Amino acid sequence: MAQTLTRLLVHVVFSTKERRNLIIPAVELELHAYLGGICRNRESPALAIGGTENHVHLLISLSKNIALSNLMMTLKKDSSKWIKTNGDAFRGFHWQDGYGAFSIGESQVRTVTDYIRGQKERHKTLTFKDELVALAERYGVAFDPRYLWT
């Protein structure tokens, strides 16, 4: 085949360090736009971005030219640098070390997009910890709960 054809859809989620509530309304939309710009610049458009004050979800169409780990490193590093330019309240901003990443099929795009857009409502009754465990279990990702929150 003379051409490389891919459609790699990944639902990623990561939180602020220690799940601190630092993604306040004053920066949330700009942060989401910034994350989207990073994805776009890495040929991996974000199809949906959402979250709460302590974590974000992205549905990404991953480029054939970048490893997910490299994209995640760039997303977290560059957005962390950017948010620190938004005032003293963000000087100590950091993302958690790890992330969750779950592959989805094309038929799940609408469902996952709606899921990401419904984050604020969902988290009125669900903690981030419970959500991440449920996602890992739903996608069959093995994890050791002793190390999930360090």
N, CA, C and O atoms as a DFTB+ gen file, in Angstrom:
600 C
 N C O
     1  1       0.858      -1.174       0.000
     2  2       0.000       0.000       0.000
     3  2       0.902       1.234       0.000
     4  3       1.825       1.336       0.808
     5  1       0.636       2.148      -0.891
     6  2       1.468       3.335      -1.054
     7  2       1.126       4.441      -0.065
     8  3       1.826       5.452       0.002
     9  1       0.075       4.262       0.689
    10  2      -0.398       5.314       1.582
    11  2      -0.659       4.719       2.959
    12  3      -1.100       3.576       3.079
    13  1      -0.386       5.497       3.985
    14  2      -0.681       5.054       5.341
    15  2      -1.994       5.672       5.773
    16  3      -2.142       6.894       5.782
    17  1      -2.944       4.828       6.130
    18  2      -4.271       5.276       6.517
    19  2      -4.511       4.897       7.970
    20  3      -4.381       3.731       8.341
    21  1      -4.862       5.885       8.795
    22  2      -5.125       5.600      10.206
    23  2      -6.300       6.417      10.705
    24  3      -6.609       7.487      10.180
    25  1      -6.943       5.891      11.723
    26  2      -7.950       6.628      12.504
    27  2      -7.868       6.018      13.896
    28  3      -8.564       5.052      14.207
    29  1      -7.017       6.589      14.719
    30  2      -6.750       6.092      16.058
    31  2      -7.395       7.040      17.057
    32  3      -6.884       8.131      17.310
    33  1      -8.508       6.622      17.617
    34  2      -9.271       7.462      18.540
    35  2      -8.950       7.072      19.969
    36  3      -9.040       5.902      20.340
    37  1      -8.574       8.065      20.773
    38  2      -8.159       7.811      22.145
    39  2      -8.863       8.783      23.093
    40  3      -8.841       9.998      22.891
    41  1      -9.480       8.226      24.118
    42  2     -10.079       9.014      25.197
    43  2      -9.027       9.080      26.298
    44  3      -8.673       8.059      26.887
    45  1      -8.529      10.284      26.573
    46  2      -7.511      10.439      27.616
    47  2      -8.076      11.272      28.764
    48  3      -8.939      12.129      28.573
    49  1      -7.570      10.996      29.944
    50  2      -7.997      11.720      31.141
    51  2      -6.794      11.861      32.060
    52  3      -6.025      10.919      32.251
    53  1      -6.643      13.059      32.628
    54  2      -5.593      13.279      33.617
    55  2      -6.016      14.405      34.540
    56  3      -6.847      15.242      34.188
    57  1      -5.432      14.410      35.722
    58  2      -5.865      15.382      36.728
    59  2      -4.732      16.303      37.139
    60  3      -3.562      16.085      36.825
    61  1      -5.129      17.331      37.848
    62  2      -4.145      18.203      38.474
    63  2      -3.446      17.403      39.569
    64  3      -3.996      16.431      40.086
    65  1      -2.250      17.813      39.910
    66  2      -1.516      17.129      40.970
    67  2      -2.336      17.169      42.259
    68  3      -2.850      18.212      42.665
    69  1      -2.436      16.013      42.879
    70  2      -3.197      15.830      44.123
    71  2      -4.662      16.220      43.947
    72  3      -5.354      16.505      44.925
    73  1      -5.126      16.233      42.719
    74  2      -6.503      16.573      42.383
    75  2      -6.941      17.895      42.985
    76  3      -8.064      18.044      43.467
    77  1      -6.027      18.845      42.942
    78  2      -6.334      20.189      43.441
    79  2      -7.305      20.886      42.496
    80  3      -7.207      20.731      41.279
    81  1      -8.220      21.635      43.036
    82  2      -9.239      22.336      42.243
    83  2      -8.689      23.653      41.703
    84  3      -9.036      24.731      42.184
    85  1      -7.828      23.544      40.696
    86  2      -7.146      24.714      40.150
    87  2      -7.665      25.149      38.781
    88  3      -7.314      26.231      38.310
    89  1      -8.478      24.343      38.146
    90  2      -9.001      24.713      36.827
    91  2     -10.302      25.481      37.060
    92  3     -11.405      24.947      36.940
    93  1     -10.122      26.737      37.393
    94  2     -11.255      27.588      37.750
    95  2     -11.911      28.145      36.478
    96  3     -11.278      28.186      35.423
    97  1     -13.171      28.570      36.575
    98  2     -13.871      29.074      35.383
    99  2     -13.114      30.163      34.630
   100  3     -13.241      30.260      33.409
   101  1     -12.341      30.972      35.319
   102  2     -11.632      32.073      34.668
   103  2     -10.610      31.599      33.635
   104  3     -10.276      32.346      32.715
   105  1     -10.110      30.370      33.771
   106  2      -9.108      29.860      32.821
   107  2      -9.550      28.597      32.092
   108  3      -8.872      28.150      31.167
   109  1     -10.660      28.027      32.492
   110  2     -11.066      26.723      31.959
   111  2     -11.207      26.718      30.435
   112  3     -10.617      25.866      29.771
   113  1     -11.967      27.640      29.878
   114  2     -12.176      27.642      28.431
   115  2     -10.886      27.889      27.667
   116  3     -10.631      27.265      26.637
   117  1     -10.077      28.802      28.180
   118  2      -8.789      29.063      27.530
   119  2      -7.864      27.858      27.629
   120  3      -7.144      27.548      26.680
   121  1      -7.881      27.176      28.775
   122  2      -7.063      25.973      28.933
   123  2      -7.500      24.912      27.932
   124  3      -6.664      24.296      27.272
   125  1      -8.794      24.701      27.818
   126  2      -9.291      23.711      26.868
   127  2      -8.888      24.095      25.437
   128  3      -8.486      23.235      24.653
   129  1      -8.994      25.365      25.106
   130  2      -8.585      25.824      23.776
   131  2      -7.084      25.615      23.576
   132  3      -6.644      25.225      22.495
   133  1      -6.311      25.875      24.613
   134  2      -4.855      25.703      24.527
   135  2      -4.512      24.232      24.309
   136  3      -3.672      23.901      23.472
   137  1      -5.169      23.350      25.067
   138  2      -4.957      21.913      24.883
   139  2      -5.322      21.506      23.456
   140  3      -4.609      20.726      22.826
   141  1      -6.433      22.039      22.953
   142  2      -6.843      21.746      21.584
   143  2      -5.818      22.223      20.564
   144  3      -5.567      21.547      19.566
   145  1      -5.231      23.374      20.812
   146  2      -4.199      23.897      19.918
   147  2      -2.952      23.026      19.902
   148  3      -2.360      22.795      18.848
   149  1      -2.561      22.550      21.059
   150  2      -1.403      21.648      21.132
   151  2      -1.684      20.389      20.323
   152  3      -0.843      19.943      19.543
   153  1      -2.858      19.823      20.510
   154  2      -3.230      18.617      19.749
   155  2      -3.194      18.892      18.253
   156  3      -2.623      18.116      17.487
   157  1      -3.797      19.983      17.843
   158  2      -3.852      20.347      16.422
   159  2      -2.438      20.506      15.854
   160  3      -2.150      20.041      14.751
   161  1      -1.560      21.166      16.616
   162  2      -0.181      21.370      16.164
   163  2       0.605      20.078      16.067
   164  3       1.642      20.031      15.406
   165  1       0.128      19.037      16.711
   166  2       0.778      17.720      16.668
   167  2       0.002      16.761      15.750
   168  3       0.133      15.541      15.851
   169  1      -0.803      17.341      14.859
   170  2      -1.581      16.579      13.883
   171  2      -2.512      15.555      14.543
   172  3      -2.809      14.510      13.964
   173  1      -2.962      15.865      15.747
   174  2      -3.829      14.973      16.517
   175  2      -5.018      15.768      17.047
   176  3      -5.079      16.068      18.239
   177  1      -5.953      16.110      16.181
   178  2      -7.032      16.993      16.611
   179  2      -7.850      16.430      17.771
   180  3      -8.148      15.237      17.831
   181  1      -8.199      17.321      18.679
   182  2      -9.087      16.980      19.791
   183  2     -10.517      17.116      19.294
   184  3     -10.932      18.189      18.857
   185  1     -11.259      16.033      19.362
   186  2     -12.652      16.044      18.915
   187  2     -13.577      16.541      20.014
   188  3     -14.671      17.032      19.734
   189  1     -13.141      16.414      21.269
   190  2     -13.911      16.903      22.423
   191  2     -12.946      17.126      23.575
   192  3     -11.994      16.369      23.766
   193  1     -13.210      18.184      24.343
   194  2     -12.428      18.486      25.549
   195  2     -13.406      18.946      26.613
   196  3     -14.301      19.749      26.348
   197  1     -13.228      18.434      27.810
   198  2     -14.078      18.841      28.923
   199  2     -13.443      18.426      30.230
   200  3     -12.354      17.852      30.252
   201  1     -14.122      18.718      31.306
   202  2     -13.592      18.325      32.600
   203  2     -14.204      19.126      33.714
   204  3     -15.270      19.726      33.576
   205  1     -13.499      19.119      34.822
   206  2     -13.934      19.843      36.007
   207  2     -12.759      20.646      36.533
   208  3     -11.751      20.826      35.849
   209  1     -12.907      21.126      37.763
   210  2     -11.847      21.953      38.343
   211  2     -10.575      21.176      38.661
   212  3      -9.553      21.789      38.969
   213  1     -10.605      19.821      38.596
   214  2      -9.394      19.075      38.936
   215  2      -8.967      18.042      37.900
   216  3      -8.003      17.313      38.133
   217  1      -9.651      17.959      36.772
   218  2      -9.193      17.030      35.740
   219  2      -9.792      17.375      34.385
   220  3     -10.776      18.107      34.282
   221  1      -9.164      16.825      33.345
   222  2      -9.641      17.028      31.982
   223  2      -9.766      15.694      31.253
   224  3      -9.066      14.727      31.552
   225  1     -10.674      15.677      30.293
   226  2     -10.861      14.564      29.374
   227  2     -10.682      15.115      27.969
   228  3     -11.122      16.226      27.673
   229  1     -10.046      14.351      27.116
   230  2      -9.937      14.711      25.705
   231  2     -10.233      13.481      24.864
   232  3      -9.818      12.373      25.205
   233  1     -10.939      13.675      23.783
   234  2     -11.077      12.644      22.764
   235  2     -10.210      13.106      21.605
   236  3     -10.471      14.139      20.989
   237  1      -9.185      12.333      21.321
   238  2      -8.157      12.732      20.357
   239  2      -8.125      11.751      19.191
   240  3      -8.223      10.538      19.377
   241  1      -7.987      12.293      17.996
   242  2      -7.702      11.489      16.820
   243  2      -6.181      11.515      16.650
   244  3      -5.621      12.451      16.079
   245  1      -5.539      10.485      17.150
   246  2      -4.074      10.455      17.251
   247  2      -3.405      10.342      15.888
   248  3      -3.758       9.484      15.079
   249  1      -2.443      11.214      15.646
   250  2      -1.677      11.202      14.403
   251  2      -0.849       9.927      14.295
   252  3      -0.424       9.352      15.297
   253  1      -0.635       9.506      13.070
   254  2       0.245       8.367      12.815
   255  2       1.712       8.740      13.063
   256  3       2.585       7.872      13.090
   257  1       1.971      10.036      13.244
   258  2       3.344      10.520      13.349
   259  2       3.814      10.792      14.773
   260  3       4.919      11.302      14.963
   261  1       3.003      10.465      15.781
   262  2       3.408      10.755      17.144
   263  2       2.930       9.631      18.063
   264  3       1.819       9.120      17.922
   265  1       3.782       9.266      18.988
   266  2       3.393       8.278      19.993
   267  2       2.505       8.966      21.025
   268  3       2.702      10.141      21.336
   269  1       1.539       8.240      21.546
   270  2       0.648       8.806      22.549
   271  2       1.433       9.365      23.730
   272  3       1.111      10.446      24.225
   273  1       2.448       8.656      24.187
   274  2       3.231       9.130      25.339
   275  2       3.894      10.471      25.043
   276  3       3.982      11.324      25.926
   277  1       4.357      10.664      23.822
   278  2       4.972      11.949      23.462
   279  2       3.938      13.066      23.404
   280  3       4.197      14.184      23.848
   281  1       2.766      12.759      22.855
   282  2       1.705      13.763      22.819
   283  2       1.297      14.143      24.232
   284  3       1.127      15.325      24.530
   285  1       1.138      13.158      25.105
   286  2       0.736      13.449      26.480
   287  2       1.792      14.273      27.212
   288  3       1.454      15.197      27.952
   289  1       3.052      13.950      27.013
   290  2       4.117      14.723      27.640
   291  2       4.057      16.183      27.180
   292  3       4.175      17.100      27.992
   293  1       3.874      16.389      25.882
   294  2       3.797      17.744      25.334
   295  2       2.555      18.469      25.847
   296  3       2.638      19.630      26.248
   297  1       1.408      17.798      25.836
   298  2       0.163      18.399      26.323
   299  2       0.327      18.899      27.754
   300  3       0.001      20.044      28.066
   301  1       0.828      18.036      28.605
   302  2       0.910      18.383      30.019
   303  2       1.995      19.428      30.291
   304  3       1.783      20.358      31.070
   305  1       3.137      19.276      29.657
   306  2       4.236      20.224      29.875
   307  2       3.875      21.616      29.366
   308  3       4.008      22.603      30.088
   309  1       3.421      21.686      28.122
   310  2       3.141      22.996      27.524
   311  2       1.942      23.693      28.181
   312  3       1.972      24.904      28.397
   313  1       0.902      22.940      28.495
   314  2      -0.262      23.572      29.127
   315  2       0.044      23.994      30.553
   316  3      -0.497      24.992      31.030
   317  1       0.895      23.258      31.236
   318  2       1.306      23.641      32.587
   319  2       2.097      24.950      32.551
   320  3       1.888      25.833      33.383
   321  1       3.000      25.067      31.586
   322  2       3.754      26.319      31.427
   323  2       2.807      27.478      31.131
   324  3       2.944      28.566      31.689
   325  1       1.837      27.227      30.238
   326  2       0.904      28.286      29.861
   327  2       0.067      28.741      31.050
   328  3      -0.054      29.942      31.293
   329  1      -0.504      27.816      31.785
   330  2      -1.420      28.204      32.862
   331  2      -0.683      28.992      33.947
   332  3      -1.286      29.824      34.625
   333  1       0.596      28.739      34.111
   334  2       1.382      29.473      35.116
   335  2       1.550      30.942      34.747
   336  3       1.917      31.753      35.597
   337  1       1.286      31.296      33.490
   338  2       1.382      32.698      33.071
   339  2       0.105      33.472      33.381
   340  3       0.016      34.663      33.080
   341  1      -0.885      32.809      33.979
   342  2      -2.183      33.425      34.242
   343  2      -2.327      33.970      35.658
   344  3      -3.446      34.142      36.142
   345  1      -1.235      34.237      36.314
   346  2      -1.299      34.859      37.629
   347  2      -0.708      34.012      38.738
   348  3      -0.440      32.822      38.572
   349  1      -0.514      34.660      39.865
   350  2       0.121      34.013      41.015
   351  2      -0.639      32.785      41.521
   352  3      -0.027      31.855      42.047
   353  1      -1.940      32.773      41.369
   354  2      -2.740      31.638      41.849
   355  2      -2.341      30.335      41.155
   356  3      -2.607      29.249      41.671
   357  1      -1.704      30.442      39.985
   358  2      -1.346      29.250      39.212
   359  2       0.151      28.947      39.244
   360  3       0.617      28.041      38.554
   361  1       0.884      29.686      40.025
   362  2       2.340      29.513      40.068
   363  2       2.742      28.075      40.383
   364  3       3.704      27.564      39.810
   365  1       2.015      27.418      41.288
   366  2       2.335      26.053      41.684
   367  2       1.574      24.985      40.919
   368  3       1.517      23.835      41.352
   369  1       0.987      25.353      39.785
   370  2       0.179      24.397      39.023
   371  2       1.045      23.272      38.470
   372  3       2.126      23.503      37.928
   373  1       0.544      22.048      38.619
   374  2       1.173      20.866      38.021
   375  2       0.079      19.861      37.686
   376  3      -0.958      19.806      38.347
   377  1       0.326      19.080      36.661
   378  2      -0.537      17.943      36.366
   379  2      -0.018      16.732      37.124
   380  3       1.151      16.691      37.506
   381  1      -0.880      15.747      37.342
   382  2      -0.434      14.492      37.933
   383  2       0.593      13.851      37.007
   384  3       0.701      14.230      35.840
   385  1       1.341      12.889      37.516
   386  2       2.371      12.249      36.701
   387  2       1.796      11.383      35.586
   388  3       2.311      11.412      34.469
   389  1       0.754      10.621      35.856
   390  2       0.242       9.677      34.877
   391  2      -0.991      10.180      34.154
   392  3      -1.362      11.349      34.255
   393  1      -1.613       9.278      33.430
   394  2      -2.850       9.574      32.710
   395  2      -3.545       8.262      32.386
   396  3      -2.938       7.193      32.440
   397  1      -4.812       8.356      32.051
   398  2      -5.541       7.211      31.537
   399  2      -5.765       7.414      30.054
   400  3      -6.062       8.526      29.618
   401  1      -5.627       6.364      29.280
   402  2      -5.846       6.444      27.840
   403  2      -6.580       5.185      27.401
   404  3      -6.160       4.066      27.696
   405  1      -7.682       5.388      26.691
   406  2      -8.565       4.299      26.336
   407  2      -8.932       4.408      24.862
   408  3      -9.455       5.434      24.428
   409  1      -8.663       3.366      24.097
   410  2      -8.992       3.396      22.674
   411  2     -10.490       3.179      22.494
   412  3     -11.126       2.415      23.220
   413  1     -11.022       3.872      21.508
   414  2     -12.446       3.707      21.198
   415  2     -12.606       3.489      19.702
   416  3     -11.705       3.786      18.917
   417  1     -13.748       2.972      19.324
   418  2     -14.076       2.807      17.917
   419  2     -14.896       3.973      17.416
   420  3     -15.435       4.756      18.198
   421  1     -14.982       4.078      16.113
   422  2     -15.729       5.175      15.489
   423  2     -17.175       5.224      15.978
   424  3     -17.748       6.303      16.123
   425  1     -17.752       4.077      16.227
   426  2     -19.154       4.043      16.663
   427  2     -19.339       4.610      18.070
   428  3     -20.470       4.868      18.482
   429  1     -18.260       4.805      18.803
   430  2     -18.342       5.340      20.165
   431  2     -18.082       6.844      20.248
   432  3     -18.163       7.416      21.335
   433  1     -17.776       7.486      19.143
   434  2     -17.411       8.910      19.166
   435  2     -18.510       9.756      19.795
   436  3     -18.223      10.567      20.676
   437  1     -19.745       9.593      19.374
   438  2     -20.845      10.397      19.923
   439  2     -21.004      10.153      21.420
   440  3     -21.157      11.102      22.189
   441  1     -20.969       8.903      21.836
   442  2     -21.142       8.558      23.252
   443  2     -20.028       9.159      24.098
   444  3     -20.289       9.739      25.152
   445  1     -18.788       9.021      23.640
   446  2     -17.655       9.551      24.411
   447  2     -17.672      11.078      24.404
   448  3     -17.358      11.699      25.419
   449  1     -18.031      11.688      23.282
   450  2     -18.141      13.146      23.214
   451  2     -19.179      13.646      24.213
   452  3     -18.927      14.605      24.942
   453  1     -20.327      13.010      24.250
   454  2     -21.368      13.388      25.210
   455  2     -20.887      13.175      26.643
   456  3     -21.163      13.989      27.524
   457  1     -20.176      12.094      26.866
   458  2     -19.624      11.797      28.195
   459  2     -18.679      12.915      28.640
   460  3     -18.749      13.384      29.776
   461  1     -17.801      13.334      27.738
   462  2     -16.838      14.390      28.059
   463  2     -17.560      15.717      28.304
   464  3     -17.213      16.447      29.233
   465  1     -18.530      16.024      27.503
   466  2     -19.269      17.288      27.669
   467  2     -20.125      17.303      28.925
   468  3     -20.483      18.375      29.411
   469  1     -20.459      16.138      29.458
   470  2     -21.296      16.049      30.650
   471  2     -20.524      15.948      31.954
   472  3     -21.088      15.558      32.976
   473  1     -19.262      16.288      31.938
   474  2     -18.421      16.115      33.122
   475  2     -18.908      16.869      34.355
   476  3     -18.966      16.297      35.443
   477  1     -19.249      18.109      34.203
   478  2     -19.645      18.898      35.375
   479  2     -20.880      18.301      36.056
   480  3     -20.939      18.203      37.281
   481  1     -21.845      17.910      35.259
   482  2     -23.058      17.312      35.823
   483  2     -22.746      15.971      36.487
   484  3     -23.228      15.686      37.583
   485  1     -21.951      15.165      35.827
   486  2     -21.605      13.838      36.344
   487  2     -20.894      13.942      37.696
   488  3     -21.131      13.138      38.598
   489  1     -20.036      14.926      37.820
   490  2     -19.223      15.026      39.032
   491  2     -19.930      15.720      40.188
   492  3     -19.312      16.010      41.213
   493  1     -21.194      15.981      40.031
   494  2     -21.982      16.416      41.188
   495  2     -22.209      15.249      42.134
   496  3     -22.456      15.442      43.325
   497  1     -22.124      14.022      41.593
   498  2     -22.376      12.832      42.412
   499  2     -21.265      11.791      42.329
   500  3     -21.351      10.760      42.997
   501  1     -20.234      12.023      41.537
   502  2     -19.183      11.033      41.315
   503  2     -17.817      11.676      41.500
   504  3     -17.557      12.745      40.948
   505  1     -16.948      11.042      42.265
   506  2     -15.596      11.567      42.435
   507  2     -14.739      11.197      41.230
   508  3     -15.048      10.261      40.492
   509  1     -13.662      11.945      41.046
   510  2     -12.722      11.621      39.971
   511  2     -12.142      10.227      40.180
   512  3     -11.997       9.466      39.223
   513  1     -11.815       9.893      41.407
   514  2     -11.245       8.573      41.691
   515  2     -12.201       7.470      41.255
   516  3     -11.793       6.518      40.589
   517  1     -13.469       7.597      41.629
   518  2     -14.448       6.584      41.243
   519  2     -14.612       6.528      39.724
   520  3     -14.770       5.452      39.148
   521  1     -14.572       7.684      39.093
   522  2     -14.701       7.720      37.637
   523  2     -13.533       7.013      36.964
   524  3     -13.738       6.218      36.046
   525  1     -12.321       7.290      37.404
   526  2     -11.146       6.690      36.771
   527  2     -11.133       5.176      36.952
   528  3     -10.807       4.441      36.021
   529  1     -11.483       4.717      38.133
   530  2     -11.562       3.277      38.368
   531  2     -12.617       2.655      37.448
   532  3     -12.378       1.601      36.857
   533  1     -13.770       3.295      37.324
   534  2     -14.831       2.774      36.458
   535  2     -14.383       2.737      34.995
   536  3     -14.684       1.778      34.284
   537  1     -13.668       3.770      34.539
   538  2     -13.167       3.778      33.167
   539  2     -12.171       2.649      32.949
   540  3     -12.254       1.931      31.953
   541  1     -11.232       2.489      33.871
   542  2     -10.238       1.422      33.744
   543  2     -10.917       0.057      33.692
   544  3     -10.551      -0.797      32.884
   545  1     -11.896      -0.139      34.550
   546  2     -12.605      -1.419      34.561
   547  2     -13.404      -1.620      33.271
   548  3     -13.402      -2.715      32.708
   549  1     -14.081      -0.581      32.804
   550  2     -14.878      -0.685      31.573
   551  2     -14.018      -1.056      30.379
   552  3     -14.436      -1.836      29.524
   553  1     -12.794      -0.488      30.319
   554  2     -11.915      -0.743      29.185
   555  2     -10.965      -1.913      29.418
   556  3     -10.118      -2.199      28.572
   557  1     -11.097      -2.590      30.554
   558  2     -10.280      -3.764      30.819
   559  2      -8.819      -3.453      31.087
   560  3      -7.943      -4.251      30.755
   561  1      -8.550      -2.298      31.686
   562  2      -7.184      -1.901      31.990
   563  2      -6.852      -2.347      33.412
   564  3      -7.508      -1.939      34.370
   565  1      -5.832      -3.183      33.536
   566  2      -5.413      -3.651      34.858
   567  2      -4.697      -2.526      35.599
   568  3      -3.934      -1.766      35.002
   569  1      -4.948      -2.426      36.889
   570  2      -4.273      -1.420      37.701
   571  2      -4.173      -1.938      39.129
   572  3      -4.942      -2.802      39.551
   573  1      -3.222      -1.398      39.852
   574  2      -3.056      -1.725      41.259
   575  2      -3.533      -0.517      42.050
   576  3      -2.890       0.532      42.002
   577  1      -4.645      -0.630      42.780
   578  2      -5.192       0.531      43.496
   579  2      -4.220       1.132      44.507
   580  3      -4.367       2.295      44.883
   581  1      -3.234       0.365      44.952
   582  2      -2.259       0.906      45.914
   583  2      -1.415       2.013      45.277
   584  3      -0.893       2.878      45.981
   585  1      -1.278       1.989      43.951
   586  2      -0.409       2.954      43.288
   587  2      -1.156       3.930      42.392
   588  3      -0.540       4.784      41.754
   589  1      -2.447       3.813      42.341
   590  2      -3.235       4.655      41.444
   591  2      -3.203       6.119      41.842
   592  3      -3.291       6.984      40.972
   593  1      -3.082       6.423      43.114
   594  2      -3.217       7.812      43.581
   595  2      -1.951       8.398      44.158
   596  3      -2.011       9.419      44.843
   597  1      -0.804       7.790      43.906
   598  2       0.440       8.345      44.441
   599  2       0.974       9.442      43.577
   600  3       2.017      10.018      43.886
